[in-house]
Amino acid sequence: MKSMFLVKDQDKADNELDSYGINLNLAIESFLKGNFEDAISYHENVIQSLYELNKLKNNKRIHDKVQFILGQIKAERDKYQLIEELRKRA
């Protein structure tokens, strides 16, 4: 499966995913115990992890888009270089 994150961001993404899961479980536990203030704090941490994960995912999306565009530019450049070589040989 293709990763949602850049290789360089994978460790940070893994940490955020762990943080998300831990804080979500703690929020649910606090809620069930009636500790709503604690539940709010844990949910705020969940939201922060989601923001960070979204940033990392967007980094990958932008990187992939740039790589695609660069590939198109290279293909066009190679095509024109080939045409020039063929013209010189003619």
JOPEKA-V682675 format. One line per field, one symbol per residue. phi: phi as a letter, one per 30 degrees, with the letter a starting at -180 (. if undefined). A space follows every 10 residues. Layout:
phi->???
//
This chain:
phi->.dddbdedcd ddddddddde dddddddded dddidddded dddddedddd dddddddded ddeddddddd dddddddddd dddddddddd
//
